[in-house]
Amino acid sequence: MRNILAPITLSIVKTPYLCKAIRKRSITPALFIIFSVLISGCDSSISGEEHLNKAKNLIDTKEYNAAEIELKNAVQKTPASAEARKILAEVYNKRQDGKSAEKELHHAEKLGYPKQDLATEFVLSYYYQHKYENLLSFTRPLNVNQLKNQPLVHFYKGLANLFLLRDIDAFIEFEQAADSPKQNKYSDLSTAYLATYKEKLSDKAVTLTSNLVENHPDFAEGHILLAKLYKAKGDFDSALKNLEKAIQLEPNRLAQHVDASELYLLNKQLDKAEKSIDVVLSFAPNHTKSQLIMANIKAHSKQWDEVKKITDNILLHKRIEPQATLLSGIASFHLRSWESSYRSLSSVISKVPQSHIARRMYAFLQYELGYTNEAVSTITSIDNLNNTDGNIINLLGSRLAVSGMTGEALAIFEKAATLEDETTTSLTALGLLKLQQNNQEGLTDLRQALKSDPNSFAARSALVKFYVSEKQFDQAQRLSNELITSEPNLPNGYMLLSATYAQEGKVNKAIATLDAGSSNNPNNTALLMAKARLHFVSNEIQSTKTILEKILQIEPTNPAALRTYYRLSKTLGSTTKALSYFKEAVEQNDADDSLNLVYSLVLIDQKMVDEAINKLKEIDKQSLIYGQAQLGLGNIEYDTGNKGKALPYYQRSLAHSPQDIGAHKATVRTLIELKEFDTALTQLESSLERFPKSMWMKTTYASTLFQTGREGQALKAIAKYNQQQGFTHQLALIQAKFYASSQNYDKAKEQFEIALKLDSSSHTAVLYYDLLAKNDLLEANRFLKQWQRNYPKDEFVTAYAGSLALKNRNSSAVNHFEQLIQKSPDNPIYLNNLASAHRYQGNFSKGLEYAQKAYKSNQNIPEIADTYGYLLLLNGNTTSAVDVLQNAYSSSQGKPTIALHYARSLAQNQQTNEAINILQTLSSKDFIGKKNALALLSELQKNQ
């Protein structure tokens, strides 16, 4: 900021939110980030309310990056602004960042924002975090039908229930959304979901959803459903087209990348499948399902080294994972690592279907390793062997086991892997899997399983669920009644039949069925809980409460009943009795640590934090959930600022649950914040042994080494990581920043160039340009020109370079902003800064031309009005200047540099007293132009 004119400049050092804002290059958000940086970095006089108003304008134009910066500044200036917190949560939800949104919403609620008005954003925040129970718990006490976004809330409640396998509850929510008097796209999509699940892949569902996305092409949820429908029909190309659109609209929903990868894999598009799952693994490198998908991708392309590497990593973090163990064993077999393969397959072979190739591999390994009798046992345990199989097995047992002709043996194994599994459990699992993929052959498997074992509840319930989804209620009722007839004293049949009636919309019959089951089992809490749920969805609150009280009389420690009763009581306005139930249950079963953990959460909800802490402390070290309890205690202390007290809890959590990466991160983070660097480094080394692919661990370890002056160790660590998994942008950037801070220009430059090759982000480019500009401006400008050629749509780097040149009164500022004006001729920020650049070159008339355009484009920004007004003054138009500068002065709340310009205009308009009054207010302030202000004040007082 200069003492004569107030250009809008960009300072990467003074702006705490800049790095987040420029991680992703974009044209429009960049236009206003520059202005936002000015406000947050250079001017502390702007009020929180002004930041909030600017954010609202940016949100209206969908410029969420810039809006986030303004909102963070608003919160920083006015921490008690519930509105700012709420709007910031909305911006986070726009990015599917549910965790950050939830945090701001809780702040807004504590600050007095009505809970009903936060409902939509809370629902979205929980949904984006996959916190489906939280979503449902939050909405239960609300009168959803009175909400502004009633269909949206019902819709997401429906999806939450679907994910929790509560189909009946889901359909009820979808029906309420579909029948809402406030019809919108969520109502239409709910209708499509009802058609999808009730009419099972009907053309009606596809038509409804297709029409919806045609009318609302930017509605991600519509594209997601359409992708599911096409996938179920086997049209993978159409499914992928819609899923890709959903990802384009909401790129931060990692679950969609997982689904896309699975679809690409089904479509034999291995490169795209790998690219999609890489997105997930870059954020969650130890996500088990994603790692398994990647392992399957590598297996399809026969990259057995990679399969082994991936599955071993899974098993390092999650010792019991059958699919990973199986894949690891198969990979080891292909790699001819017989003992490793044998160890892996031995632990899972009993669960492998009879027809699976792994059984043939296992037999081969037994032969190969000398376990002849065991190999014979494996062979003979395979059902339905035919003559060909017998010949293959004989060949395997004699010639191949001796000669080691594994290539031929593998070919025979692959051919032999066509045997069918006829065990009830396997057939049921197979049938369910096929039906989930909308393969009707799954029905045959389920019927065969039920034929083999008529009492198989898993197979029967799967068939019932299918018939209900097809609206074949008679068939579903028949199967349910068969189970009731064969097992009249057990609850399973009654619950199946009740669920069938409820799905058919016959709630009274559903309740009557449960009553019939209860006549034989009056104290069966499963039947009573099912009945309570039916009464609850029917809005029969008192009946629900009565049933829950009966359950708690029978089973006082029933956790589901206790939680539900507490939530219900909270809705009704009095939790006294619910708390007494909880207290009594804990006293009766004090050894139940899970119950104590749940009770502690209730106590925290009741603002009884001290009691919650005491309850968590009661959980013994021998308990399976001791680690969770210690982590909870640590979080309580950390959140209240007691980091020193939090650390021991984190360390105990880590010692008890070393597989929990959250405990590792919490411990390391706290040690660093407490400046216990040596201990933090020791812990990081241990954590990296368990989580060798964690980029968070690696970058934290390297940066801590640099921070503590251990450059050599840091470089060795980075070299090791790069050797393990190739060069990474994060590690190069850490080195670049360190060398830049150490003023080692050559090394910093080298690492920045590596980082840019690995990730050509605007953020990295800006940091590099700043380094170059401080040492060699010509080279910096050459870099900028090359960047502009490579990324013509990236305006941010050019804007940064222009602002830096403007700050230094460099003539290149004119060129930079002229380039930006060519791309965005009406951008008021660019116009304003170009006017300032011409002013610094002494071209007042040219500066006034651009300042006037900027002012006409946006008169509400004080800095723009100040630039225009002061150039009017410099061009001799004193009358107009004083009016414009008065507006700038008023709207800036007396910003010193603008006040000085306004005082100059007053003085030139012979309003000396007014000018003196303003200048006198500046004498106590510290700003760059203070010397000029005091000189003008002295001159005016002298001539008065």
Summary of the structure (lengths in Angstrom):
residues: 944
radius of gyration: 33.9
end to end distance: 30.3
largest distance: 118.7
contacts: 3232
relative contact order: 0.05
helix: 76%
strand: 0%
